């Protein structure tokens, strides 16, 4: 009887701690999602998640959420070396999360995103060895969650960025982006990237149509991304093809 009483007491101590950790991760996510309102929110989010991972290094959710934040910090960094440092940290965190929970699409996704960013930063010719990893991780995410719009976008842009001789295929890009838009038409990045694909195909009329769709979105799925990245990029691309 004493044995069961000890176990029960242990559970009563652990449960509030676990709930508190989940609340902290929720708060870190809120800060991440409102980084367009206050620039320091991203860094505060990182600080909270760093603390959780330091104290609970096997917390899968904290690991992949911090991986996501590292990707954003890498995008913000101006120095190439700093970018790669952030992406490599995000890669390692995502990899650890995926090792701990192979069935987590978010763990595999943010691992893949950071690996892809390392490749983009180093340049295609210097990072071709990363392509099989990116491909396999995209496939894994879509196996776990066929409606993962982020993975569909990543699949599309992999075929957009690769040269044709290495497997690049703009029609495959369009196919994946069409699937993503059908699932979530308020995911602005899908429209921006579709426009890029049509620009590469020199179909500027269709590119303009998708860019204007970005400007028409009233309730973007990812508001911070929309305000900080997607809408400004859409406006920039529209100006670029204005007379074409």
C-alpha positions, -999 to +999 in steps of 0.1 A: +000+000+000+029+023+009+044+016-025+013+028-043+010+059-021+046+069-030+039+064-067+007+085-064+026+113-046+052+113-073+026+116-100+009+145-082+043+163-082+051+156-118+017+164-133+016+201-124+052+204-136+043+189-170+013+212-172+035+242-164+060+232-191+031+229-217+019+263-207+054+277-211+057+262-246+022+276-254+034+311-243+066+307-263+045+299-294+023+330-287+054+351-287+066+335-319+033+341-336+032+378-326+068+386-335+054+410-361+040+431-333+072+432-312+105+422-326+119+410-292+091+384-290+111+360-311+141+362-288+119+359-257+104+328-273+138+314-279+149+321-243+118+303-228+123+272-251+161+271-244+153+270-206+129+241-211+153+221-233+181+227-208+160+213-180+141+187-200+163+177-229+139+149-240+109+172-244+100+166-280+077+195-284+101+220-269+129+206-292+110+210-324+095+244-314+130+257-307+141+242-340+114+264-356+126+295-338+162+288-348+151+288-384+135+322-380+166+335-362+187+323-391+165+340-416+168+373-396+206+371-393+225+392-418+259+374-416+261+342-436+281+325-408+255+334-382+227+321-405+244+288-408+250+286-371+213+291-363+202+266-390+227+240-378+214+244-343+178+241-356+188+210-376+203+194-345+173+201-323+149+188-350+170+157-355+170+150-318+132+155-316+127+131-346+150+105-329+129+107-297+096+105-316+098+092-352+061+097-356+061+134-350+056+153-383+066+186-367+099+172-356+107+158-391+094+190-407+116+215-388+146+193-391+141+192-428+135+230-430+168+238-413+187+213-435+171+229-465+181+264-453+217+253-448+216+241-484+201+273-497+226+294-478+256+275-490+243+273-526+230+244-547+264+232-560+279+232-525+250+213-509+238+187-533+246+160-508+218+174-486+191+169-513+185+132-505+179+141-468+155+169-477+136+146-501+133+117-476+122+140-447+096+157-469+083+122-478+083+112-441+063+142-431+037+136-459+035+099-449+027+110-414+004+138-424-006+139-461-023+173-456+008+190-442+008+222-462+043+232-451+057+199-465+038+203-497+053+238-501+088+224-493+083+196-519+073+222-545+102+245-538+127+216-539+117+209-575+117+247-582+153+252-570+169+222-584+183+225-620+165+204-645+195+182-650+194+173-613+157+166-611+141+201-611+106+201-624+083+231-624+052+210-632+058+190-600+061+223-581+027+235-594+011+201-586+023+203-549+013+240-546-021+233-560-026+206-534-015+230-506-038+258-518-067+235-520-061+226-484-055+262-471-061+291-495-051+315-467-016+302-465+000+331-483+034+316-489+018+290-512+006+318-535+039+336-534+058+305-543+033+296-571+040+331-585+077+324-585+072+291-603+052+309-631+078+337-632+104+310-639+081+296-666+078+333-679+041+332-675+038+366-659+000+369-662-005+339-639+023+351-616+006+384-612-027+366-605-012+347-576+006+377-562-026+397-562-043+368-544-017+373-516-028+410-512-064+399-511-060+376-481-078+390-451-072+363-425-037+348-432-031+314-416+003+327-404-002+364-397+034+371-386+048+355-418+023+374-439+031+408-424+069+403-422+076+382-453+048+372-477+030+405-484+063+425-487+077+398-511+045+398-531+047+436-536+083+433-545+077+406-571+047+426-586+070+456-591+096+433-606+073+420-633+052+452-637+061+458-674+064+421-685 
